[in-house]
Structure formats: C-alpha cells, structure tokens
Amino acid sequence: MIFYFTATGNSFFAVEKLRSKNETIVSITQSHRNSNYAFDATHEQSIGFVFPVYFFGIPNAVLEFIQRLELKLPQNPYIYLVLTCGGAAGQTGRLFEQALAAKEIPLFAQFAVKMPDTYIPLFTVPTAEKQQQILKRANADLLDIQKQICRQVKGDYIRCKGPLPSLITKLIYPRYNKSRNTKNFRVSDSCDGCGLCASICPEKAIALQEKHPAWVKAQCSLCLACVHRCPKQAIDFGSGTRNKIRYLNDALSREKQALSGNQ
C-alpha cells in the first residue's frame, strides 16, 4: 500500500516506479477531501508514503492526513518514506518520522529523489530538455530505491538534505504557515469557470461563485495544483507566477486510471 500526495504529478511519477503489480495506492488528496482516514493494511507486505517537500518540511494536507490517520498494521510492518524535491529535503524525513511516531507508527527507511522544481512563485520551471535530464536520473534513482524497498532495508538514505539541514528546516519551514494565505491568489479574465481548480484542491479551499473560483478558506496547502493545472493558465499566486511556464508531469494523466484499478 502506498499513500501519496501530488499536485503536478512528480510524486505520482515516483509511485508508478515504486509500485508493485496490483499494489493498492491511496491518494491523500482524495482521502483528505472525502474525510477518509481509516485504512486496513494488515495484508500488505509494505506501506509507503510518497510526497513532495514544501519549505523543507511536510505539506499541510499530508500532515493533517497523518494526524487523522487510522491505520491497521500487519504484525511486522515495513514502512518507508520517499520524498520528491526540487532542491534539498532538509529534515523533512525527521519531521515525518516524528509525525508517524505520534500515531505509534514506526518508520524504517527514508529516501528522496530530485524532480523538476514546481514552486514558481520563486523559481522558473526547468526547460523541457532539463526536465528530461532530471526525470531520467529520477527514474534510475527510483528503480534503485524500489530494489532497496524490496530488500526492506532500514535507515536514512536521503542524500540531498542540503547544508545544515536541521537549521534550514528550523528557519524556513515556519515560513510555510505564513506563506500559504489564499488572499494571494488571483484569477484573470481568461478563466472559463470549468471548476477544475475547485475539484482538485486538497483543502477544499476553492469554490465556484458566479462561475469563477473564490478562495473560501484563509489558508491552503500551497500545492499550487490550481495554478499549474488550470487549462487557461488563469490563476496566479501573487505576482511571482505571472507569465511563467506551468509544469505538469505526464504521469498525472494516468493517475485516475491507476486509482480506478484499485477497485
């Protein structure tokens, strides 16, 4: 069983590489939106968590999901974490280990893989050529991680924590909570009211009002799925995303079918 959180498809790309045949996958976004937090993993050989690094820490939707999670474990569970990140992971793995420990769930191994950076309020999406280079390396890294998971290795295998990971997480991660104010979102006249943004927001922070999206909660997870996935590129976050290229991993187009295969 693999629990995952993805906004632009990077983490689902990882899930596709890590998943064994017919292994159950669980979308944290869907589960969080549906308030579904109870899962029976007593017949699973391993239990994985895959999600991106936000501000050198854990996305809010993932953290709230874990805090509410009711997970039935097998007698000798093997539980692992795979992080996707555009740069460094900081101490995200340690934070997640602590979050699981609060639920009396052990974490035996943690890994990380670099993917194209999607935080366009500060950065720009890599060129198509650079994306392919990053994804090619990520594919090789994920195949190696899959082999280690099959062997049920234990330990911290995150090699991209960056310099002074404890300090950088301590300094930067608190800014995440201050940065995810929804008042910063803007919608242009090119919006056609399709409602996709409202349907994919993990926090249900968006509602259609007079056929236009309105942010009905003060904060969200700042996953930027609404920004990247808007067919009209009508949504911006402040001025930092204006006229910037959006990013979608091709794996995202296969997510719905993969989830339906669980049934």
Rosetta silent file (secondary structure, phi, psi, omega in degrees, C-alpha in Angstrom):
SEQUENCE: MIFYFTATGNSFFAVEKLRSKNETIVSITQSHRNSNYAFDATHEQSIGFVFPVYFFGIPNAVLEFIQRLELKLPQNPYIYLVLTCGGAAGQTGRLFEQALAAKEIPLFAQFAVKMPDTYIPLFTVPTAEKQQQILKRANADLLDIQKQICRQVKGDYIRCKGPLPSLITKLIYPRYNKSRNTKNFRVSDSCDGCGLCASICPEKAIALQEKHPAWVKAQCSLCLACVHRCPKQAIDFGSGTRNKIRYLNDALSREKQALSGNQ
SCORE:     score description
SCORE:     0.000 S_00000001
   1 L     0.000  131.286  178.868    0.000    0.000    0.000 S_00000001
   2 E  -124.421  122.280  172.544    1.331    3.397   -0.980 S_00000001
   3 E   -94.770  132.417 -177.602   -0.107    6.673    0.300 S_00000001
   4 E  -142.410  155.593  176.027    0.874    9.608   -1.886 S_00000001
   5 L  -130.196  126.037 -179.710    0.301   13.333   -2.325 S_00000001
   6 L  -143.607  145.301  176.981    0.838   15.006   -5.671 S_00000001
   7 L  -113.742  -45.383 -177.505   -0.108   18.328   -7.236 S_00000001
   8 L  -111.464    0.579  175.395    1.709   18.371  -10.576 S_00000001
   9 L   104.859   -9.718 -178.973    2.400   14.640  -10.940 S_00000001
  10 H   -59.665  -46.470 -177.968    6.003   14.381   -9.746 S_00000001
  11 H   -71.972  -29.677  175.723    5.173   12.252   -6.728 S_00000001
  12 H   -71.794  -33.097  171.468    2.786   10.090   -8.742 S_00000001
  13 H   -53.946  -43.897  178.206    5.635    9.560  -11.218 S_00000001
  14 H   -64.683  -41.924 -179.964    7.550    8.158   -8.241 S_00000001
  15 H   -60.058  -42.415  179.772    4.623    5.966   -7.225 S_00000001
  16 H   -58.374  -36.688 -178.358    4.473    4.426  -10.702 S_00000001
  17 H   -78.607  -30.675 -175.133    8.111    3.383  -10.415 S_00000001
  18 H   -87.598  -27.202 -172.082    7.833    2.116   -6.831 S_00000001
  19 L   -68.550  131.597  171.900    4.507    0.318   -7.057 S_00000001
  20 L   -83.352  165.249 -175.490    4.492   -3.459   -7.331 S_00000001
  21 L   -58.088  128.315  177.557    1.899   -5.175   -9.520 S_00000001
  22 L    66.004   11.620  177.400   -1.656   -4.699   -8.181 S_00000001
  23 L   -69.107  138.024 -179.866   -0.367   -2.872   -5.077 S_00000001
  24 L   -69.348  133.466  173.811   -3.008   -0.586   -3.568 S_00000001
  25 E  -119.559  144.517 -176.432   -2.364    3.120   -3.928 S_00000001
  26 E  -127.620  121.869  175.823   -4.134    5.811   -1.924 S_00000001
  27 E   -80.607  117.453  177.723   -4.391    9.455   -2.965 S_00000001
  28 H   -64.119  -35.393  177.716   -4.006   11.627    0.115 S_00000001
  29 H   -59.397  -51.398 -179.914   -5.725   14.449   -1.777 S_00000001
  30 H   -62.861  -44.329 -178.062   -8.827   12.356   -2.448 S_00000001
  31 H   -64.117  -40.642 -179.434   -8.849   10.862    1.039 S_00000001
  32 H   -68.001  -41.253  178.566   -8.438   14.254    2.677 S_00000001
  33 H   -63.863  -35.437 -177.780  -11.193   15.784    0.541 S_00000001
  34 L   -93.402    4.749 -177.685  -13.528   12.890    1.410 S_00000001
  35 L    53.839   42.274  179.095  -12.515   12.802    5.103 S_00000001
  36 L  -106.603  108.429 -174.471  -11.470    9.174    4.663 S_00000001
  37 L  -124.995    3.663 -177.794   -8.716    8.341    7.129 S_00000001
  38 E  -104.458  124.229 -177.869   -9.328    4.667    8.033 S_00000001
  39 E  -140.328  142.487  178.670   -7.335    2.006    6.161 S_00000001
  40 E  -106.258  109.921 -179.566   -6.664   -1.690    6.668 S_00000001
  41 L  -113.107   21.365 -174.235   -3.100   -2.619    5.734 S_00000001
  42 L   -65.831  -19.317 -179.526   -2.942   -5.890    7.685 S_00000001
  43 L  -106.875   11.851 -178.524   -2.377   -7.888    4.484 S_00000001
  44 L   -91.551  141.581  177.613    0.210   -5.541    2.972 S_00000001
  45 L   -77.453  -31.697  178.340    3.880   -6.504    2.684 S_00000001
  46 L  -148.803  158.826  179.823    4.998   -2.892    2.892 S_00000001
  47 E  -131.730  120.982 -177.017    3.471    0.526    3.472 S_00000001
  48 E  -117.669  155.155  174.209    4.893    3.561    1.754 S_00000001
  49 E  -127.667  128.434 -178.804    4.382    7.307    1.893 S_00000001
  50 E  -131.067  124.325  178.521    5.356    9.482   -1.073 S_00000001
  51 E  -161.654  162.783 -179.526    5.039   13.261   -1.156 S_00000001
  52 E   -83.109  159.553  175.572    6.935   16.436   -2.114 S_00000001
  53 L   -86.216  129.212  175.358    8.991   18.637    0.180 S_00000001
  54 E  -118.815  120.500  177.037    7.458   22.055    0.921 S_00000001
  55 L    53.691   38.527 -178.960    9.634   24.725    2.534 S_00000001
  56 L    61.425   32.629  179.957   11.980   21.946    3.745 S_00000001
  57 E  -155.376 -159.296 -172.279    9.060   20.305    5.524 S_00000001
  58 L   -97.412  133.392  174.246    5.740   18.483    5.185 S_00000001
  59 L   -58.599  143.416 -176.424    2.783   19.763    3.115 S_00000001
  60 H   -57.805  -42.359 -179.387   -0.131   20.753    5.331 S_00000001
  61 H   -61.168  -37.185  178.313   -2.572   18.319    3.674 S_00000001
  62 H   -68.748  -44.704 -178.662   -0.167   15.443    4.346 S_00000001
  63 H   -62.267  -44.147  179.168    0.391   16.457    7.955 S_00000001
  64 H   -66.503  -35.919  176.973   -3.341   16.746    8.649 S_00000001
  65 H   -61.300  -46.299 -179.417   -3.932   13.397    6.937 S_00000001
  66 H   -64.484  -39.862 -179.774   -1.364   11.702    9.184 S_00000001
  67 H   -63.168  -26.677 -179.583   -2.803   13.322   12.297 S_00000001
  68 H  -101.195   -6.937 -172.841   -6.208   11.820   11.464 S_00000001
  69 L   -62.623  132.236  172.120   -4.951    8.517   10.046 S_00000001
  70 E  -118.855   98.392 -170.998   -6.383    5.292   11.479 S_00000001
  71 E  -116.598  118.833  175.030   -4.154    2.586   10.032 S_00000001
  72 E   -84.720  120.091 -173.442   -4.416   -1.105   10.837 S_00000001
  73 L  -101.334  154.027  171.293   -0.920   -2.524   10.519 S_00000001
  74 L   -70.686  174.610 -175.272    0.338   -6.066    9.897 S_00000001
  75 L   -64.166  -42.258  178.967    2.232   -7.814   12.669 S_00000001
  76 L  -125.441   78.883 -173.979    5.672   -6.890   11.328 S_00000001
  77 L   -75.348  145.624  169.096    5.143   -3.850    9.098 S_00000001
  78 L  -111.331  113.934 -173.623    7.804   -2.404    6.825 S_00000001
  79 E  -120.877  130.739 -175.230    7.066    1.295    6.491 S_00000001
  80 E  -135.962  164.295  179.094    9.066    3.667    4.318 S_00000001
  81 E  -127.783  134.772  170.813    9.079    7.259    3.051 S_00000001
  82 E  -125.386  119.246  178.608   10.057    8.584   -0.371 S_00000001
  83 E   -98.184  143.402  168.985   10.319   12.357   -0.756 S_00000001
  84 E  -111.350  138.198 -176.601   10.354   14.234   -4.044 S_00000001
  85 E  -150.984  148.068  177.717   12.091   17.599   -4.066 S_00000001
  86 L   -79.020  -27.937 -178.987   13.281   20.229   -6.484 S_00000001
  87 L  -133.800 -101.291 -177.826   16.348   21.013   -4.410 S_00000001
  88 L  -109.360  153.438 -177.691   17.104   19.914   -0.857 S_00000001
  89 L   -94.391  -15.325 -176.198   14.940   17.938    1.573 S_00000001
  90 L    57.414 -138.803  179.831   16.242   19.432    4.815 S_00000001
  91 L  -106.718   34.474  178.598   14.947   17.468    7.785 S_00000001
  92 H   -58.938  -39.695  178.782   11.565   16.624    6.255 S_00000001
  93 H   -60.594  -41.418  178.895   12.220   12.939    6.854 S_00000001
  94 H   -65.981  -42.583  178.098   12.831   13.537   10.549 S_00000001
  95 H   -60.682  -41.381 -178.919    9.671   15.625   10.856 S_00000001
  96 H   -69.194  -38.152  176.617    7.639   12.892    9.180 S_00000001
  97 H   -58.993  -40.540  178.563    9.148   10.226   11.415 S_00000001
  98 H   -67.589  -38.881  178.782    8.025   12.272   14.418 S_00000001
  99 H   -64.073  -40.994  177.240    4.515   12.706   12.954 S_00000001
 100 H   -68.380  -39.769 -179.467    4.187    8.940   12.490 S_00000001
 101 H   -60.403  -33.823  177.750    5.600    8.254   15.955 S_00000001
 102 L   -64.249  -22.108  177.017    2.820   10.385   17.434 S_00000001
 103 L  -100.287    8.976 -177.976    0.423    7.849   15.869 S_00000001
 104 L    59.689   37.827  176.150    2.561    4.937   17.144 S_00000001
 105 L  -113.094  121.816 -178.706    3.519    4.081   13.564 S_00000001
 106 L   -79.092  153.212  173.777    7.206    3.222   13.015 S_00000001
 107 L  -122.507  121.042 -172.909    9.235    4.453   10.055 S_00000001
 108 L   -99.372  -27.212 -178.245   12.026    2.111    8.990 S_00000001
 109 E  -149.231  147.021  177.275   13.507    3.734    5.908 S_00000001
 110 E  -138.775  137.686 -176.695   13.500    7.108    4.199 S_00000001
 111 E  -133.613  168.602  174.748   14.620    8.084    0.719 S_00000001
 112 E  -150.330  150.373  178.289   14.473   11.147   -1.525 S_00000001
 113 E  -138.790  138.923  179.876   14.669   11.796   -5.250 S_00000001
 114 E   -82.888  136.534  179.998   15.154   15.065   -7.100 S_00000001
 115 L  -131.975  169.845  176.597   12.432   16.107   -9.545 S_00000001
 116 L   -57.524  132.191 -179.136   11.717   19.256  -11.596 S_00000001
 117 L   -71.547  133.466 -176.332   11.081   22.175   -9.235 S_00000001
 118 L  -117.491    4.598 -177.601    7.489   23.436   -9.429 S_00000001
 119 L   -83.687   78.463 -172.736    7.479   26.288   -6.889 S_00000001
 120 L   -75.350   -8.417  171.050    7.132   29.021   -9.483 S_00000001
 121 L   -60.997  -25.778  179.736    6.426   31.908   -7.066 S_00000001
 122 L  -114.697  -32.330 -173.028   10.213   31.919   -6.564 S_00000001
 123 L  -120.116  174.576  174.360   11.661   29.790   -9.367 S_00000001
 124 L  -112.433  149.424  178.398   11.043   29.032  -13.020 S_00000001
 125 L   -64.340  135.672  177.626   10.178   25.625  -14.442 S_00000001
 126 L   -58.625  154.580  176.347   13.238   23.945  -16.000 S_00000001
 127 L   -60.389  161.995 -179.513   13.402   23.828  -19.779 S_00000001
 128 H   -57.693  -39.739  179.042   11.943   20.762  -21.496 S_00000001
 129 H   -64.788  -44.239  179.430   15.456   19.430  -22.111 S_00000001
 130 H   -65.720  -38.634  177.185   16.435   19.928  -18.479 S_00000001
 131 H   -57.129  -45.840 -178.435   13.200   18.290  -17.320 S_00000001
 132 H   -63.657  -36.733  177.574   14.012   15.181  -19.328 S_00000001
 133 H   -64.956  -43.810  179.990   17.504   15.030  -17.824 S_00000001
 134 H   -64.688  -44.367 -177.699   16.103   15.333  -14.303 S_00000001
 135 H   -68.380  -33.120  177.116   13.398   12.731  -14.919 S_00000001
 136 H   -64.370  -44.330  177.119   15.882   10.309  -16.459 S_00000001
 137 H   -65.576  -40.771  179.856   18.059   10.499  -13.337 S_00000001
 138 H   -61.927  -40.033  179.095   14.968   10.268  -11.131 S_00000001
 139 H   -59.543  -44.932  178.917   13.832    7.139  -12.943 S_00000001
 140 H   -64.875  -42.314  179.344   17.180    5.453  -12.269 S_00000001
 141 H   -63.576  -40.672 -178.322   17.152    6.558   -8.625 S_00000001
 142 H   -68.339  -35.684  176.576   13.605    5.287   -8.117 S_00000001
 143 H   -64.476  -37.818  176.980   14.443    1.883   -9.591 S_00000001
 144 H   -67.933  -41.070  178.010   17.311    1.656   -7.113 S_00000001
 145 H   -63.256  -40.386  178.977   15.009    2.733   -4.262 S_00000001
 146 H   -59.461  -41.199  178.559   12.472    0.104   -5.306 S_00000001
 147 H   -63.149  -39.990  178.938   15.145   -2.588   -5.025 S_00000001
 148 H   -67.631  -36.641  177.067   16.047   -1.388   -1.543 S_00000001
 149 H   -64.903  -41.446  178.412   12.381   -1.410   -0.528 S_00000001
 150 H   -61.349  -32.394  177.360   12.046   -4.994   -1.789 S_00000001
 151 L   -83.508   -6.136 -179.299   15.002   -5.897    0.430 S_00000001
 152 L    54.876   49.552  176.894   13.323   -3.994    3.274 S_00000001
 153 L   -67.968  158.105  179.777   16.456   -2.068    4.119 S_00000001
 154 L  -125.590  141.274  177.443   16.380    0.141    7.186 S_00000001
 155 E   135.768  178.860  179.783   17.912    3.554    7.710 S_00000001
 156 E   -99.461  109.995 -177.703   18.091    7.113    6.444 S_00000001
 157 L  -110.429   19.519  179.719   19.104    7.118    2.767 S_00000001
 158 L   -79.786  115.144 -175.905   18.299   10.740    1.995 S_00000001
 159 L  -103.763   -1.402 -176.266   21.392   12.171    0.316 S_00000001
 160 L  -118.596   45.584 -179.806   20.001   15.553   -0.736 S_00000001
 161 L   -74.642  -21.224 -177.528   19.295   17.175    2.628 S_00000001
 162 L    85.442  172.177  179.096   21.422   20.173    1.754 S_00000001
 163 L   -70.759  141.376  178.041   23.884   22.008    4.023 S_00000001
 164 L    47.557   58.377 -173.184   22.885   22.344    7.675 S_00000001
 165 H   -59.962  -38.048  179.307   19.550   20.523    7.145 S_00000001
 166 H   -64.426  -42.397 -178.808   18.352   20.905   10.735 S_00000001
 167 H   -68.109  -42.709 -176.108   18.984   24.631   10.710 S_00000001
 168 H   -68.314  -36.826  175.726   17.424   25.243    7.304 S_00000001
 169 H   -67.561  -41.070  179.724   14.250   23.366    8.227 S_00000001
 170 H   -62.072  -36.416 -177.014   14.088   25.204   11.556 S_00000001
 171 H   -84.321  -40.019 -170.851   14.415   28.572    9.809 S_00000001
 172 H   -92.139  -39.635 -174.647   12.388   28.046    6.621 S_00000001
 173 H   -59.330  -37.987  176.297    9.593   25.623    7.487 S_00000001
 174 H   -59.962  -24.704  178.980    7.844   28.072    9.903 S_00000001
 175 H   -71.087  -22.081  179.115    7.556   30.482    6.964 S_00000001
 176 H   -58.560  -46.811 -178.290    5.394   27.928    5.164 S_00000001
 177 H   -62.650  -32.500  179.628    2.489   28.530    7.514 S_00000001
 178 H   -79.971  -22.330 -173.780    2.768   32.282    6.944 S_00000001
 179 H   -89.202  -17.000 -171.188    3.085   31.928    3.163 S_00000001
 180 L   -92.397   33.142  175.999    0.035   29.807    2.401 S_00000001
 181 E   -74.502  129.057 -176.255   -2.524   32.591    2.697 S_00000001
 182 H   -75.498   -9.329  178.780   -5.117   32.266   -0.043 S_00000001
 183 H   -64.664  -14.505 -178.946   -5.518   36.041   -0.322 S_00000001
 184 H   -82.956  -10.318 -179.897   -2.524   35.932   -2.651 S_00000001
 185 E   -77.000  143.688  178.083   -4.362   34.015   -5.397 S_00000001
 186 E  -132.900  146.581  178.960   -5.594   35.948   -8.423 S_00000001
 187 E  -122.742  129.411 -178.993   -7.860   34.931  -11.315 S_00000001
 188 L   -89.259  172.596 -179.464   -7.654   36.552  -14.740 S_00000001
 189 L   -68.986  -11.702  179.460  -10.446   37.154  -17.226 S_00000001
 190 L   -75.745   -8.658  177.313   -9.324   34.113  -19.222 S_00000001
 191 L   -60.491  131.920  179.045  -10.996   31.845  -16.634 S_00000001
 192 L  -108.132    9.643  175.804  -13.880   29.934  -18.241 S_00000001
 193 L    70.866   29.455 -176.901  -15.365   28.592  -14.997 S_00000001
 194 L   -67.400  -26.028  176.656  -14.526   24.944  -15.689 S_00000001
 195 L    84.907    4.310 -179.614  -14.255   24.228  -11.953 S_00000001
 196 H   -59.286  -43.089 -177.716  -11.140   22.022  -12.168 S_00000001
 197 H   -57.839  -41.867 -179.534   -9.346   24.061   -9.524 S_00000001
 198 H   -68.297  -33.892 -175.809  -12.155   23.520   -7.011 S_00000001
 199 H   -77.466  -20.167 -176.650  -12.312   19.783   -7.717 S_00000001
 200 H  -106.944   -7.095 -178.254   -8.591   19.148   -7.171 S_00000001
 201 L   -67.526  119.860 -177.360   -7.862   21.365   -4.154 S_00000001
 202 L   -65.812  -22.656 -176.983   -6.888   19.031   -1.299 S_00000001
 203 L   -97.175   -1.055 -172.782   -8.108   21.533    1.304 S_00000001
 204 L    52.598   41.655 -177.644  -11.441   22.326   -0.398 S_00000001
 205 L   -87.829   -6.726 -176.922  -10.288   25.926   -0.215 S_00000001
 206 E  -118.039  136.109  174.101  -11.805   26.834   -3.588 S_00000001
 207 E  -135.242  146.126  176.607  -15.486   27.151   -4.502 S_00000001
 208 E   -80.164  126.221  176.071  -17.103   28.380   -7.708 S_00000001
 209 E  -128.405  116.401 -175.424  -19.029   31.593   -7.194 S_00000001
 210 L    54.776   44.384  176.085  -20.773   33.010  -10.235 S_00000001
 211 L    63.602   22.433  174.605  -18.735   30.593  -12.383 S_00000001
 212 E  -133.910  144.549  179.602  -15.436   31.881  -11.058 S_00000001
 213 E   -68.092  138.364  174.184  -13.167   30.378   -8.381 S_00000001
 214 E  -131.469  138.364 -179.519  -13.196   32.000   -4.962 S_00000001
 215 E   -87.928  113.459 -170.727  -10.917   31.013   -2.097 S_00000001
 216 L  -100.093    1.702  173.814  -13.237   30.278    0.808 S_00000001
 217 L  -123.941  150.781 -176.824  -10.563   29.389    3.368 S_00000001
 218 L   -69.528  -28.980 -178.419   -7.874   31.673    4.729 S_00000001
 219 E  -135.825  157.988  174.023   -5.130   29.118    4.088 S_00000001
 220 L  -137.495 -171.667  179.573   -4.433   26.134    1.852 S_00000001
 221 L   -81.908   -7.958 -177.826   -1.568   23.675    1.412 S_00000001
 222 L    58.726   38.251  177.513    0.053   25.907   -1.224 S_00000001
 223 L   -75.409  -22.138  178.717    0.405   22.887   -3.500 S_00000001
 224 L    65.704   21.020  174.576   -0.254   25.188   -6.484 S_00000001
 225 H   -59.876  -39.031 -179.620   -2.211   22.474   -8.307 S_00000001
 226 H   -63.760  -36.949 -179.213   -4.744   25.142   -9.231 S_00000001
 227 H   -70.524  -49.327 -174.649   -2.011   27.324  -10.725 S_00000001
 228 H   -74.388  -33.519 -170.910   -0.239   24.601  -12.713 S_00000001
 229 H   -97.696   -4.345  178.105   -3.269   22.619  -13.850 S_00000001
 230 L   -60.805  121.520 -177.277   -5.618   25.422  -14.899 S_00000001
 231 L   -61.112  -25.186 -177.818   -6.309   24.803  -18.629 S_00000001
 232 L  -102.223    1.638 -174.902   -6.388   28.544  -19.278 S_00000001
 233 L    49.886   44.575 -174.417   -3.454   29.461  -17.006 S_00000001
 234 L   -92.684   -7.318 -175.488   -5.883   31.889  -15.422 S_00000001
 235 E  -109.809  132.356  174.847   -4.704   31.512  -11.825 S_00000001
 236 E  -125.996  157.321  174.196   -1.671   33.211  -10.316 S_00000001
 237 E  -113.641  102.854 -173.787   -0.211   33.311   -6.840 S_00000001
 238 L    63.089 -151.778  178.791    0.774   36.903   -6.220 S_00000001
 239 L   -97.293   -8.749 -174.000    2.893   38.462   -8.947 S_00000001
 240 L   -70.904  -21.028 -178.567    5.619   35.815   -8.806 S_00000001
 241 L  -100.568   -5.315 -174.335    3.855   33.344  -11.107 S_00000001
 242 L   -61.265  128.780  177.506    2.646   35.832  -13.707 S_00000001
 243 L    64.731   15.670  177.361    3.616   34.872  -17.267 S_00000001
 244 L   -93.714  148.261  178.218    5.656   31.920  -16.029 S_00000001
 245 L   -65.973  137.178  175.245    5.522   28.494  -17.658 S_00000001
 246 L   -88.053  168.822 -177.560    3.450   25.939  -15.758 S_00000001
 247 L  -134.471  133.464  170.723    4.512   22.331  -15.176 S_00000001
 248 L  -138.154  128.419  174.312    2.693   19.014  -15.387 S_00000001
 249 L   -78.300  138.346 -178.582    4.325   15.611  -15.213 S_00000001
 250 H   -57.749  -24.634 -178.847    2.920   13.202  -17.810 S_00000001
 251 H   -61.207  -26.668 -177.266    2.250   10.697  -15.027 S_00000001
 252 H   -60.055  -32.056 -179.152   -0.642   12.855  -13.864 S_00000001
 253 H   -68.607  -15.099 -178.366   -2.671   11.809  -16.924 S_00000001
 254 H  -103.793   -1.680 -174.560   -2.507    8.188  -15.721 S_00000001
 255 H   -64.431  -48.175 -176.261   -3.454    8.809  -12.099 S_00000001
 256 H   -58.832  -45.085  179.760   -7.230    8.445  -12.443 S_00000001
 257 H   -64.847  -39.507  179.450   -6.968    5.131  -14.268 S_00000001
 258 H   -64.007  -40.706  179.145   -4.442    3.810  -11.744 S_00000001
 259 H   -67.107  -38.021  178.770   -6.716    4.696   -8.836 S_00000001
 260 H   -67.346  -24.623  177.821   -9.700    3.042  -10.505 S_00000001
 261 L   -70.771  -11.675  176.248   -7.578   -0.104  -10.839 S_00000001
 262 L   -68.919  -25.701 -172.273   -7.610   -0.417   -7.048 S_00000001
 263 L   -73.766    0.000    0.000  -11.251   -1.454   -7.204 S_00000001
